[in-house]
Amino acid sequence: MKTDTTTLRKLFLLSTGLILITFLSCKDDPVSPQGEKQIETTTIGTEGGTIQKDDFTLTIPPGAFDKNYDISVSEIADDGAFGEDTVSNWHKISGIPQNYKEPLKFKIKHKGNISTNRFLAIGKAAANNLSGESSIVYNLYDASDSSGYLIGYLPINVTAKLYKSSVYNVDLSLYLGAV
């Protein structure tokens, strides 16, 4: 009987240890970037507006929104999706509605040398219906170089298309960087 109790204790301790290791190892989840810091929150309505802070500018043209929206921009850690091809800081933009009516303009400072192929990587956090795994799904948009900044546009209805994809949306934020 003593052996059974000892074995059960060992199994309990081993199970508890594995559960703790699993919880502690979950902090690299790409959907919740670590080190996120608030940069700017602005209410933008039908008249349009700009959010600008340091190396990043988001311009919403007049008529793009149908009412007032609180748009937040945070600088986040690079999730490593593009490896050495990343040439800017990464940002998370929250509050952009699915149904905006004009292309949104992004301007982001690039660092180092960039190749002739310049893109803004704009992604959405999503989870796979079958596996339950979450990740950020990126699309690349052409960008032009202007005095050390890459300038690009997010076309109309892109966010609505991402909602209808084979993955379901985890949050309503956009993730943006230059590659």
OpenMM code with the backbone's topology and positions (N, CA, C; nanometers):
from openmm import Vec3, app, unit

residues = "MET LYS THR ASP THR THR THR LEU ARG LYS LEU PHE LEU LEU SER THR GLY LEU ILE LEU ILE THR PHE LEU SER CYS LYS ASP ASP PRO VAL SER PRO GLN GLY GLU LYS GLN ILE GLU THR THR THR ILE GLY THR GLU GLY GLY THR ILE GLN LYS ASP ASP PHE THR LEU THR ILE PRO PRO GLY ALA PHE ASP LYS ASN TYR ASP ILE SER VAL SER GLU ILE ALA ASP ASP GLY ALA PHE GLY GLU ASP THR VAL SER ASN TRP HIS LYS ILE SER GLY ILE PRO GLN ASN TYR LYS GLU PRO LEU LYS PHE LYS ILE LYS HIS LYS GLY ASN ILE SER THR ASN ARG PHE LEU ALA ILE GLY LYS ALA ALA ALA ASN ASN LEU SER GLY GLU SER SER ILE VAL TYR ASN LEU TYR ASP ALA SER ASP SER SER GLY TYR LEU ILE GLY TYR LEU PRO ILE ASN VAL THR ALA LYS LEU TYR LYS SER SER VAL TYR ASN VAL ASP LEU SER LEU TYR LEU GLY ALA VAL".split()
positions = [
    Vec3(0.0811, -0.1199, 0.0000),
    Vec3(0.0000, 0.0000, 0.0000),
    Vec3(0.0852, 0.1260, 0.0000),
    Vec3(0.1990, 0.1194, 0.0672),
    Vec3(0.2882, 0.2336, 0.0729),
    Vec3(0.3408, 0.2698, -0.0662),
    Vec3(0.3673, 0.1698, -0.1469),
    Vec3(0.4180, 0.1928, -0.2812),
    Vec3(0.3132, 0.2636, -0.3672),
    Vec3(0.1880, 0.2262, -0.3580),
    Vec3(0.0825, 0.2900, -0.4347),
    Vec3(0.0686, 0.4369, -0.3986),
    Vec3(0.0754, 0.4710, -0.2714),
    Vec3(0.0659, 0.6098, -0.2265),
    Vec3(0.1846, 0.6901, -0.2779),
    Vec3(0.3033, 0.6349, -0.2721),
    Vec3(0.4233, 0.7034, -0.3204),
    Vec3(0.4145, 0.7258, -0.4705),
    Vec3(0.3683, 0.6266, -0.5426),
    Vec3(0.3535, 0.6391, -0.6873),
    Vec3(0.2503, 0.7460, -0.7222),
    Vec3(0.1397, 0.7477, -0.6494),
    Vec3(0.0370, 0.8492, -0.6735),
    Vec3(0.0895, 0.9889, -0.6459),
    Vec3(0.1666, 1.0051, -0.5400),
    Vec3(0.2248, 1.1374, -0.5092),
    Vec3(0.3176, 1.1823, -0.6212),
    Vec3(0.4012, 1.0912, -0.6689),
    Vec3(0.4932, 1.1254, -0.7772),
    Vec3(0.4173, 1.1661, -0.9031),
    Vec3(0.3128, 1.0903, -0.9355),
    Vec3(0.2319, 1.1239, -1.0530),
    Vec3(0.1639, 1.2597, -1.0360),
    Vec3(0.1133, 1.2872, -0.9161),
    Vec3(0.0497, 1.4155, -0.8894),
    Vec3(0.1495, 1.5303, -0.9065),
    Vec3(0.2692, 1.5153, -0.8484),
    Vec3(0.3716, 1.6199, -0.8604),
    Vec3(0.4155, 1.6382, -1.0049),
    Vec3(0.4315, 1.5287, -1.0764),
    Vec3(0.4703, 1.5361, -1.2171),
    Vec3(0.3624, 1.6066, -1.2985),
    Vec3(0.2355, 1.5718, -1.2761),
    Vec3(0.1243, 1.6355, -1.3472),
    Vec3(0.1166, 1.7835, -1.3177),
    Vec3(0.1308, 1.8181, -1.1907),
    Vec3(0.1273, 1.9592, -1.1511),
    Vec3(0.2421, 2.0357, -1.2168),
    Vec3(0.3590, 1.9780, -1.2209),
    Vec3(0.4737, 2.0421, -1.2852),
    Vec3(0.4516, 2.0640, -1.4333),
    Vec3(0.3960, 1.9646, -1.5018),
    Vec3(0.3685, 1.9787, -1.6447),
    Vec3(0.2648, 2.0874, -1.6725),
    Vec3(0.1641, 2.0960, -1.5887),
    Vec3(0.0623, 2.2008, -1.6052),
    Vec3(0.1246, 2.3388, -1.5875),
    Vec3(0.2093, 2.3546, -1.4869),
    Vec3(0.2760, 2.4836, -1.4650),
    Vec3(0.3672, 2.5200, -1.5815),
    Vec3(0.4412, 2.4236, -1.6314),
    Vec3(0.5296, 2.4497, -1.7460),
    Vec3(0.4471, 2.4927, -1.8671),
    Vec3(0.3336, 2.4272, -1.8901),
    Vec3(0.2467, 2.4626, -2.0022),
    Vec3(0.1962, 2.6056, -1.9889),
    Vec3(0.1499, 2.6441, -1.8699),
    Vec3(0.1017, 2.7811, -1.8486),
    Vec3(0.2126, 2.8830, -1.8694),
    Vec3(0.3301, 2.8559, -1.8155),
    Vec3(0.4393, 2.9521, -1.8252),
    Vec3(0.4943, 2.9645, -1.9664),
    Vec3(0.4825, 2.8600, -2.0461),
    Vec3(0.5371, 2.8658, -2.1823),
    Vec3(0.4429, 2.9333, -2.2805),
    Vec3(0.3245, 2.9731, -2.2400),
    Vec3(0.2269, 3.0339, -2.3308),
    Vec3(0.2502, 3.1820, -2.3536),
    Vec3(0.3550, 3.2408, -2.3005),
    Vec3(0.3705, 3.3850, -2.3165),
    Vec3(0.4256, 3.4273, -2.4516),
    Vec3(0.4570, 3.3349, -2.5413),
    Vec3(0.5033, 3.3709, -2.6752),
    Vec3(0.3895, 3.3680, -2.7767),
    Vec3(0.2673, 3.3760, -2.7323),
    Vec3(0.1500, 3.3748, -2.8192),
    Vec3(0.1519, 3.4969, -2.9110),
    Vec3(0.1548, 3.4788, -3.0471),
    Vec3(0.1639, 3.5927, -3.1382),
    Vec3(0.0401, 3.6819, -3.1376),
    Vec3(-0.0710, 3.6322, -3.0864),
    Vec3(-0.1924, 3.7109, -3.0846),
    Vec3(-0.1899, 3.8127, -2.9710),
    Vec3(-0.1098, 3.7897, -2.8674),
    Vec3(-0.0986, 3.8855, -2.7580),
    Vec3(0.0472, 3.9262, -2.7432),
    Vec3(0.0948, 4.0144, -2.8298),
    Vec3(0.2352, 4.0517, -2.8277),
    Vec3(0.2770, 4.1061, -2.6916),
    Vec3(0.3916, 4.0592, -2.6459),
    Vec3(0.4459, 4.1075, -2.5203),
    Vec3(0.5091, 4.2437, -2.5419),
    Vec3(0.5132, 4.3239, -2.4396),
    Vec3(0.5786, 4.4532, -2.4499),
    Vec3(0.4983, 4.5565, -2.5264),
    Vec3(0.3685, 4.5386, -2.5379),
    Vec3(0.2864, 4.6361, -2.6085),
    Vec3(0.2791, 4.7631, -2.5249),
    Vec3(0.3031, 4.8760, -2.5895),
    Vec3(0.2913, 5.0023, -2.5179),
    Vec3(0.2015, 5.0962, -2.5969),
    Vec3(0.1141, 5.1621, -2.5260),
    Vec3(0.0184, 5.2521, -2.5899),
    Vec3(0.0923, 5.3713, -2.6494),
    Vec3(0.0639, 5.4027, -2.7723),
    Vec3(0.1252, 5.5190, -2.8349),
    Vec3(0.0244, 5.6317, -2.8440),
    Vec3(-0.0932, 5.6019, -2.8977),
    Vec3(-0.1893, 5.7098, -2.9240),
    Vec3(-0.3295, 5.6521, -2.9393),
    Vec3(-0.4281, 5.7215, -2.8860),
    Vec3(-0.5687, 5.6897, -2.9100),
    Vec3(-0.6384, 5.8177, -2.9504),
    Vec3(-0.7103, 5.8129, -3.0623),
    Vec3(-0.7773, 5.9306, -3.1160),
    Vec3(-0.9155, 5.8907, -3.1665),
    Vec3(-1.0129, 5.9764, -3.1449),
    Vec3(-1.1452, 5.9548, -3.2020),
    Vec3(-1.1483, 6.0192, -3.3404),
    Vec3(-1.1833, 5.9385, -3.4397),
    Vec3(-1.1886, 5.9871, -3.5780),
    Vec3(-1.3268, 5.9548, -3.6337),
    Vec3(-1.3877, 6.0551, -3.6967),
    Vec3(-1.5223, 6.0394, -3.7510),
    Vec3(-1.5272, 6.0590, -3.9008),
    Vec3(-1.6412, 6.1046, -3.9494),
    Vec3(-1.6643, 6.1191, -4.0926),
    Vec3(-1.5729, 6.2228, -4.1573),
    Vec3(-1.5214, 6.3168, -4.0785),
    Vec3(-1.4327, 6.4203, -4.1330),
    Vec3(-1.2907, 6.3688, -4.1560),
    Vec3(-1.2609, 6.2450, -4.1115),
    Vec3(-1.1279, 6.1888, -4.1268),
    Vec3(-1.0334, 6.2408, -4.0217),
    Vec3(-0.9091, 6.2015, -4.0302),
    Vec3(-0.8105, 6.2479, -3.9341),
    Vec3(-0.6817, 6.1695, -3.9439),
    Vec3(-0.5872, 6.2063, -3.8580),
    Vec3(-0.4543, 6.1464, -3.8593),
    Vec3(-0.4122, 6.1111, -3.7175),
    Vec3(-0.3491, 5.9957, -3.7050),
    Vec3(-0.2830, 5.9571, -3.5805),
    Vec3(-0.1346, 5.9520, -3.6129),
    Vec3(-0.0564, 6.0325, -3.5431),
    Vec3(0.0870, 6.0382, -3.5715),
    Vec3(0.1643, 6.0319, -3.4410),
    Vec3(0.2634, 5.9460, -3.4381),
    Vec3(0.3510, 5.9360, -3.3221),
    Vec3(0.4844, 5.8797, -3.3668),
    Vec3(0.5891, 5.9569, -3.3461),
    Vec3(0.7255, 5.9149, -3.3788),
    Vec3(0.7372, 5.8658, -3.5225),
    Vec3(0.7558, 5.7342, -3.5425),
    Vec3(0.7871, 5.6796, -3.6749),
    Vec3(0.6668, 5.6254, -3.7503),
    Vec3(0.5458, 5.6558, -3.7039),
    Vec3(0.4268, 5.5954, -3.7636),
    Vec3(0.3159, 5.6989, -3.7800),
    Vec3(0.2481, 5.6957, -3.8952),
    Vec3(0.1327, 5.7829, -3.9196),
    Vec3(0.0242, 5.7018, -3.9884),
    Vec3(-0.0979, 5.7149, -3.9382),
    Vec3(-0.2157, 5.6567, -4.0006),
    Vec3(-0.3066, 5.7716, -4.0381),
    Vec3(-0.3427, 5.7796, -4.1669),
    Vec3(-0.4313, 5.8854, -4.2156),
    Vec3(-0.5607, 5.8236, -4.2649),
    Vec3(-0.6707, 5.8695, -4.2067),
    Vec3(-0.8039, 5.8268, -4.2487),
    Vec3(-0.8646, 5.9428, -4.3268),
    Vec3(-0.8949, 5.9243, -4.4558),
    Vec3(-0.9472, 6.0349, -4.5367),
    Vec3(-1.0920, 6.0683, -4.5000),
    Vec3(-1.1364, 6.1902, -4.5320),
    Vec3(-1.2764, 6.2269, -4.5084),
    Vec3(-1.3696, 6.1283, -4.5796),
    Vec3(-1.4778, 6.0908, -4.5121),
    Vec3(-1.5755, 6.0009, -4.5703),
    Vec3(-1.5441, 5.8527, -4.5554),
    Vec3(-1.4277, 5.8183, -4.5007),
    Vec3(-1.3919, 5.6770, -4.4849),
    Vec3(-1.4762, 5.6096, -4.3772),
    Vec3(-1.5096, 5.6836, -4.2700),
    Vec3(-1.5872, 5.6280, -4.1594),
    Vec3(-1.7284, 5.6836, -4.1623),
    Vec3(-1.8249, 5.6040, -4.1167),
    Vec3(-1.9647, 5.6461, -4.1135),
    Vec3(-2.0058, 5.7108, -3.9813),
    Vec3(-1.9205, 5.7012, -3.8803),
    Vec3(-1.9446, 5.7625, -3.7489),
    Vec3(-1.8104, 5.7727, -3.6765),
    Vec3(-1.8119, 5.8145, -3.5508),
    Vec3(-1.6893, 5.8265, -3.4723),
    Vec3(-1.6409, 5.6890, -3.4255),
    Vec3(-1.5092, 5.6682, -3.4366),
    Vec3(-1.4448, 5.5463, -3.3879),
    Vec3(-1.3213, 5.5861, -3.3085),
    Vec3(-1.2971, 5.5169, -3.1974),
    Vec3(-1.1747, 5.5356, -3.1195),
    Vec3(-1.0679, 5.4454, -3.1787),
    Vec3(-0.9662, 5.5060, -3.2381),
    Vec3(-0.8582, 5.4316, -3.3022),
    Vec3(-0.7361, 5.4375, -3.2105),
    Vec3(-0.6817, 5.3213, -3.1773),
    Vec3(-0.5631, 5.3126, -3.0914),
    Vec3(-0.4472, 5.2543, -3.1695),
    Vec3(-0.3293, 5.3098, -3.1470),
    Vec3(-0.2071, 5.2606, -3.2092),
    Vec3(-0.1074, 5.2311, -3.0987),
    Vec3(-0.0537, 5.1100, -3.0993),
    Vec3(0.0461, 5.0682, -3.0016),
    Vec3(0.1672, 5.0137, -3.0743),
    Vec3(0.2853, 5.0406, -3.0233),
    Vec3(0.4048, 4.9769, -3.0765),
    Vec3(0.4172, 4.8416, -3.0085),
    Vec3(0.4472, 4.7377, -3.0872),
    Vec3(0.4569, 4.6022, -3.0336),
    Vec3(0.5898, 4.5390, -3.0734),
    Vec3(0.6216, 4.4290, -3.0091),
    Vec3(0.7427, 4.3544, -3.0419),
    Vec3(0.7236, 4.2822, -3.1758),
    Vec3(0.8304, 4.2681, -3.2495),
    Vec3(0.8306, 4.1947, -3.3756),
    Vec3(0.8012, 4.0481, -3.3456),
    Vec3(0.7047, 3.9881, -3.4144),
    Vec3(0.6716, 3.8476, -3.3914),
    Vec3(0.7619, 3.7525, -3.4701),
    Vec3(0.8548, 3.8062, -3.5494),
    Vec3(0.9508, 3.7243, -3.6218),
    Vec3(0.8980, 3.6621, -3.7497),
    Vec3(0.7776, 3.6970, -3.7913),
    Vec3(0.7171, 3.6344, -3.9093),
    Vec3(0.7980, 3.6574, -4.0367),
    Vec3(0.8686, 3.7699, -4.0469),
    Vec3(0.9422, 3.8019, -4.1689),
    Vec3(1.0934, 3.7984, -4.1496),
    Vec3(1.1377, 3.7543, -4.0340),
    Vec3(1.2806, 3.7389, -4.0081),
    Vec3(1.3603, 3.8641, -4.0363),
    Vec3(1.4686, 3.8486, -4.1110),
    Vec3(1.5587, 3.9599, -4.1415),
    Vec3(1.5011, 4.0582, -4.2432),
    Vec3(1.3888, 4.0242, -4.3035),
    Vec3(1.3284, 4.1134, -4.4025),
    Vec3(1.2511, 4.2290, -4.3387),
    Vec3(1.2308, 4.2255, -4.2084),
    Vec3(1.1612, 4.3344, -4.1393),
    Vec3(1.2508, 4.4577, -4.1370),
    Vec3(1.1949, 4.5729, -4.1796),
    Vec3(1.2755, 4.6963, -4.1855),
    Vec3(1.2118, 4.8112, -4.1080),
    Vec3(1.1227, 4.7793, -4.0123),
    Vec3(1.0603, 4.8854, -3.9331),
    Vec3(1.0195, 4.8301, -3.7974),
    Vec3(0.9731, 4.9179, -3.7120),
    Vec3(0.9072, 4.8753, -3.5896),
    Vec3(0.7690, 4.8224, -3.6270),
    Vec3(0.7084, 4.7474, -3.5369),
    Vec3(0.5756, 4.6905, -3.5604),
    Vec3(0.4728, 4.7636, -3.4768),
    Vec3(0.3516, 4.7734, -3.5306),
    Vec3(0.2436, 4.8443, -3.4632),
    Vec3(0.1155, 4.7630, -3.4667),
    Vec3(0.0351, 4.7815, -3.3637),
    Vec3(-0.0982, 4.7224, -3.3558),
    Vec3(-0.1983, 4.8368, -3.3614),
    Vec3(-0.2947, 4.8276, -3.4520),
    Vec3(-0.3963, 4.9319, -3.4692),
    Vec3(-0.5310, 4.8699, -3.4345),
    Vec3(-0.5998, 4.9287, -3.3382),
    Vec3(-0.7301, 4.8784, -3.2950),
    Vec3(-0.8373, 4.9830, -3.3204),
    Vec3(-0.9579, 4.9362, -3.3483),
    Vec3(-1.0724, 5.0254, -3.3613),
    Vec3(-1.1147, 5.0572, -3.5029),
    Vec3(-1.0416, 5.0106, -3.6030),
    Vec3(-1.0803, 5.0376, -3.7421),
    Vec3(-1.2002, 4.9498, -3.7763),
    Vec3(-1.3087, 5.0094, -3.8241),
    Vec3(-1.4281, 4.9293, -3.8561),
    Vec3(-1.4074, 4.8464, -3.9830),
    Vec3(-1.4861, 4.7413, -3.9969),
    Vec3(-1.4801, 4.6572, -4.1177),
    Vec3(-1.5255, 4.7310, -4.2420),
    Vec3(-1.6157, 4.8233, -4.2257),
    Vec3(-1.6844, 4.8829, -4.3403),
    Vec3(-1.6362, 5.0234, -4.3757),
    Vec3(-1.5072, 5.0504, -4.3656),
    Vec3(-1.4596, 5.1834, -4.4055),
    Vec3(-1.4743, 5.1978, -4.5569),
    Vec3(-1.4865, 5.3238, -4.6032),
    Vec3(-1.5256, 5.3476, -4.7431),
    Vec3(-1.4172, 5.4088, -4.8310),
    Vec3(-1.3026, 5.4402, -4.7763),
    Vec3(-1.1894, 5.4955, -4.8520),
    Vec3(-1.0622, 5.4237, -4.8073),
    Vec3(-0.9630, 5.4083, -4.8965),
    Vec3(-0.8369, 5.3452, -4.8554),
    Vec3(-0.7705, 5.4224, -4.7407),
    Vec3(-0.7104, 5.3482, -4.6484),
    Vec3(-0.6404, 5.4074, -4.5347),
    Vec3(-0.4920, 5.4174, -4.5689),
    Vec3(-0.4297, 5.5292, -4.5350),
    Vec3(-0.2898, 5.5539, -4.5698),
    Vec3(-0.2007, 5.5307, -4.4471),
    Vec3(-0.0956, 5.4504, -4.4658),
    Vec3(0.0018, 5.4234, -4.3613),
    Vec3(0.1375, 5.4778, -4.4032),
    Vec3(0.2055, 5.5387, -4.3092),
    Vec3(0.3406, 5.5885, -4.3331),
    Vec3(0.4250, 5.5416, -4.2151),
    Vec3(0.5337, 5.4677, -4.2456),
    Vec3(0.6158, 5.4114, -4.1394),
    Vec3(0.7638, 5.4265, -4.1745),
    Vec3(0.8420, 5.4693, -4.0774),
    Vec3(0.9859, 5.4893, -4.0990),
    Vec3(1.0534, 5.3532, -4.1125),
    Vec3(1.1356, 5.3398, -4.2168),
    Vec3(1.2103, 5.2152, -4.2315),
    Vec3(1.3526, 5.2352, -4.1825),
    Vec3(1.4137, 5.1247, -4.1441),
    Vec3(1.5518, 5.1297, -4.0955),
    Vec3(1.6394, 5.0413, -4.1834),
    Vec3(1.7627, 5.0810, -4.1978),
    Vec3(1.8548, 5.0041, -4.2794),
    Vec3(1.8268, 5.0190, -4.4269),
    Vec3(1.8924, 4.9344, -4.5045),
    Vec3(1.8720, 4.9360, -4.6492),
    Vec3(1.7492, 4.8550, -4.6844),
    Vec3(1.6717, 4.9068, -4.7781),
    Vec3(1.5565, 4.8303, -4.8254),
    Vec3(1.5785, 4.7947, -4.9710),
    Vec3(1.5230, 4.6823, -5.0110),
    Vec3(1.5388, 4.6370, -5.1492),
    Vec3(1.4416, 4.7130, -5.2389),
    Vec3(1.4445, 4.6800, -5.3651),
    Vec3(1.3520, 4.7440, -5.4580),
    Vec3(1.2091, 4.6980, -5.4340),
    Vec3(1.1917, 4.5810, -5.3727),
    Vec3(1.0577, 4.5320, -5.3378),
    Vec3(1.0240, 4.5810, -5.1983),
    Vec3(0.9319, 4.6756, -5.1908),
    Vec3(0.8937, 4.7333, -5.0626),
    Vec3(0.7477, 4.7036, -5.0365),
    Vec3(0.7192, 4.6571, -4.9143),
    Vec3(0.5820, 4.6213, -4.8812),
    Vec3(0.5485, 4.6628, -4.7391),
    Vec3(0.4211, 4.6886, -4.7173),
    Vec3(0.3674, 4.6952, -4.5825),
    Vec3(0.3035, 4.5598, -4.5572),
    Vec3(0.3402, 4.4969, -4.4472),
    Vec3(0.2768, 4.3723, -4.4064),
    Vec3(0.1661, 4.4095, -4.3088),
    Vec3(0.0430, 4.3795, -4.3461),
    Vec3(-0.0712, 4.4118, -4.2614),
    Vec3(-0.1431, 4.2817, -4.2313),
    Vec3(-0.1559, 4.2510, -4.1026),
    Vec3(-0.2132, 4.1229, -4.0631),
    Vec3(-0.3276, 4.1345, -3.9654),
    Vec3(-0.3981, 4.0243, -3.9527),
    Vec3(-0.5081, 4.0094, -3.8580),
    Vec3(-0.4800, 3.8854, -3.7743),
    Vec3(-0.5102, 3.8931, -3.6456),
    Vec3(-0.4991, 3.7758, -3.5598),
    Vec3(-0.6146, 3.6825, -3.5930),
    Vec3(-0.5847, 3.5550, -3.6095),
    Vec3(-0.6876, 3.4588, -3.6463),
    Vec3(-0.6550, 3.3241, -3.5836),
    Vec3(-0.7557, 3.2411, -3.5742),
    Vec3(-0.7377, 3.1056, -3.5220),
    Vec3(-0.7946, 3.0070, -3.6234),
    Vec3(-0.7295, 2.8941, -3.6374),
    Vec3(-0.7735, 2.7897, -3.7285),
    Vec3(-0.8913, 2.7150, -3.6656),
    Vec3(-1.0001, 2.7020, -3.7405),
    Vec3(-1.1190, 2.6323, -3.6901),
    Vec3(-1.0909, 2.4870, -3.6529),
    Vec3(-1.0060, 2.4213, -3.7280),
    Vec3(-0.9814, 2.2794, -3.7050),
    Vec3(-0.8822, 2.2541, -3.5923),
    Vec3(-0.7695, 2.3242, -3.5931),
    Vec3(-0.6661, 2.2971, -3.4934),
    Vec3(-0.6795, 2.3821, -3.3673),
    Vec3(-0.7460, 2.4975, -3.3784),
    Vec3(-0.7566, 2.5864, -3.2630),
    Vec3(-0.6332, 2.6720, -3.2426),
    Vec3(-0.5292, 2.6535, -3.3244),
    Vec3(-0.4072, 2.7328, -3.3117),
    Vec3(-0.4315, 2.8743, -3.3615),
    Vec3(-0.3674, 2.9712, -3.2971),
    Vec3(-0.3836, 3.1103, -3.3395),
    Vec3(-0.2522, 3.1640, -3.3932),
    Vec3(-0.2635, 3.2585, -3.4841),
    Vec3(-0.1470, 3.3238, -3.5424),
    Vec3(-0.1931, 3.4535, -3.6076),
    Vec3(-0.0982, 3.5277, -3.6592),
    Vec3(-0.1316, 3.6485, -3.7329),
    Vec3(-0.1159, 3.6172, -3.8811),
    Vec3(-0.2205, 3.6434, -3.9573),
    Vec3(-0.2214, 3.6171, -4.1013),
    Vec3(-0.1957, 3.7503, -4.1714),
    Vec3(-0.0859, 3.7567, -4.2481),
    Vec3(-0.0450, 3.8806, -4.3128),
    Vec3(-0.0769, 3.8818, -4.4615),
    Vec3(-0.1058, 3.9997, -4.5120),
    Vec3(-0.1100, 4.0278, -4.6543),
    Vec3(-0.0056, 4.1359, -4.6803),
    Vec3(0.0556, 4.1325, -4.7982),
    Vec3(0.1558, 4.2329, -4.8339),
    Vec3(0.0951, 4.3332, -4.9313),
    Vec3(0.1236, 4.4617, -4.9072),
    Vec3(0.0741, 4.5705, -4.9917),
    Vec3(0.1927, 4.6538, -5.0377),
    Vec3(0.1942, 4.6852, -5.1671),
    Vec3(0.3019, 4.7674, -5.2229),
    Vec3(0.3157, 4.8969, -5.1449),
    Vec3(0.4403, 4.9397, -5.1282),
    Vec3(0.4684, 5.0658, -5.0599),
    Vec3(0.5745, 5.1406, -5.1387),
    Vec3(0.5739, 5.2715, -5.1268),
    Vec3(0.6741, 5.3534, -5.1943),
    Vec3(0.7612, 5.4205, -5.0895),
    Vec3(0.8867, 5.4431, -5.1263),
    Vec3(0.9831, 5.5057, -5.0361),
    Vec3(0.9769, 5.6565, -5.0527),
    Vec3(0.9688, 5.7264, -4.9409),
    Vec3(0.9660, 5.8721, -4.9429),
    Vec3(1.0487, 5.9249, -4.8274),
    Vec3(1.1737, 5.9599, -4.8556),
    Vec3(1.2643, 6.0188, -4.7565),
    Vec3(1.2744, 5.9366, -4.6287),
    Vec3(1.2975, 5.8069, -4.6424),
    Vec3(1.3157, 5.7213, -4.5260),
    Vec3(1.1877, 5.6638, -4.4684),
    Vec3(1.0753, 5.6917, -4.5314),
    Vec3(0.9463, 5.6378, -4.4882),
    Vec3(0.8872, 5.5538, -4.5999),
    Vec3(0.8212, 5.4449, -4.5632),
    Vec3(0.7442, 5.3692, -4.6612),
    Vec3(0.5985, 5.4121, -4.6482),
    Vec3(0.5360, 5.4364, -4.7614),
    Vec3(0.3970, 5.4811, -4.7650),
    Vec3(0.3169, 5.3798, -4.8441),
    Vec3(0.2063, 5.3350, -4.7855),
    Vec3(0.1203, 5.2380, -4.8520),
    Vec3(-0.0238, 5.2566, -4.8087),
    Vec3(-0.1122, 5.1867, -4.8759),
    Vec3(-0.2561, 5.2018, -4.8528),
    Vec3(-0.3197, 5.0665, -4.8245),
    Vec3(-0.4155, 5.0669, -4.7333),
    Vec3(-0.4981, 4.9503, -4.7092),
    Vec3(-0.6268, 4.9710, -4.7877),
    Vec3(-0.6490, 4.8879, -4.8915),
    Vec3(-0.7671, 4.9071, -4.9772),
    Vec3(-0.8979, 4.8894, -4.9006),
    Vec3(-1.0050, 4.9322, -4.9628),
    Vec3(-1.1394, 4.9179, -4.9069),
    Vec3(-1.1756, 4.7698, -4.8984),
    Vec3(-1.2469, 4.7328, -4.7945),
    Vec3(-1.3026, 4.5983, -4.7730),
    Vec3(-1.2005, 4.4890, -4.7454),
    Vec3(-1.0762, 4.5208, -4.7217),
    Vec3(-0.9792, 4.4162, -4.6912),
    Vec3(-1.0131, 4.3493, -4.5590),
    Vec3(-1.0482, 4.4278, -4.4587),
    Vec3(-1.0787, 4.3670, -4.3291),
    Vec3(-1.2030, 4.2793, -4.3377),
    Vec3(-1.3015, 4.3174, -4.4154),
    Vec3(-1.4217, 4.2355, -4.4300),
    Vec3(-1.3873, 4.1014, -4.4954),
    Vec3(-1.2967, 4.1004, -4.5932),
    Vec3(-1.2561, 3.9758, -4.6584),
    Vec3(-1.1849, 3.8835, -4.5602),
    Vec3(-1.1037, 3.9400, -4.4716),
    Vec3(-1.0342, 3.8570, -4.3747),
    Vec3(-1.1324, 3.7894, -4.2787),
    Vec3(-1.2431, 3.8538, -4.2477),
    Vec3(-1.3429, 3.7935, -4.1599),
    Vec3(-1.4089, 3.6729, -4.2251),
    Vec3(-1.4168, 3.6705, -4.3580),
    Vec3(-1.4855, 3.5635, -4.4288),
    Vec3(-1.3918, 3.4499, -4.4691),
    Vec3(-1.2674, 3.4528, -4.4256),
    Vec3(-1.1719, 3.3501, -4.4663),
    Vec3(-1.1969, 3.2195, -4.3911),
    Vec3(-1.1131, 3.1201, -4.4154),
    Vec3(-1.1318, 2.9886, -4.3545),
    Vec3(-1.0904, 2.9865, -4.2071),
    Vec3(-1.0397, 3.0941, -4.1584),
    Vec3(-1.0063, 3.1029, -4.0167),
    Vec3(-1.0999, 3.2027, -3.9516),
    Vec3(-1.1189, 3.1910, -3.8226),
    Vec3(-1.2049, 3.2886, -3.7574),
    Vec3(-1.1205, 3.3901, -3.6835),
    Vec3(-1.1729, 3.5081, -3.6724),
    Vec3(-1.1007, 3.6208, -3.6174),
    Vec3(-1.0900, 3.6115, -3.4659),
    Vec3(-0.9705, 3.6384, -3.4132),
    Vec3(-0.9481, 3.6377, -3.2690),
    Vec3(-0.9707, 3.7761, -3.2114),
    Vec3(-0.9213, 3.8780, -3.2756),
    Vec3(-0.9475, 4.0148, -3.2326),
    Vec3(-0.9643, 4.1025, -3.3553),
    Vec3(-1.0014, 4.2256, -3.3344),
    Vec3(-1.0334, 4.3141, -3.4463),
    Vec3(-0.9194, 4.4092, -3.4792),
    Vec3(-0.7996, 4.3797, -3.4354),
    Vec3(-0.6853, 4.4671, -3.4559),
    Vec3(-0.6100, 4.4335, -3.5846),
    Vec3(-0.5381, 4.5335, -3.6346),
    Vec3(-0.4463, 4.5134, -3.7464),
    Vec3(-0.3040, 4.5178, -3.6923),
    Vec3(-0.2153, 4.4381, -3.7504),
    Vec3(-0.0741, 4.4368, -3.7146),
    Vec3(0.0027, 4.4817, -3.8364),
    Vec3(0.0918, 4.5803, -3.8215),
    Vec3(0.1542, 4.6423, -3.9370),
    Vec3(0.3034, 4.6624, -3.9169),
    Vec3(0.3800, 4.6304, -4.0216),
    Vec3(0.5235, 4.6547, -4.0254),
    Vec3(0.5682, 4.6639, -4.1696),
    Vec3(0.6898, 4.7093, -4.1906),
    Vec3(0.7440, 4.7211, -4.3263),
    Vec3(0.8435, 4.6090, -4.3515),
    Vec3(0.8332, 4.5497, -4.4713),
    Vec3(0.9251, 4.4409, -4.5114),
    Vec3(0.9751, 4.4667, -4.6518),
] * unit.nanometer
topology = app.Topology()
chain = topology.addChain("A")
for resn in residues:
    res = topology.addResidue(resn, chain)
    for name in ("N", "CA", "C"):
        topology.addAtom(name, app.Element.getBySymbol(name[0]), res)
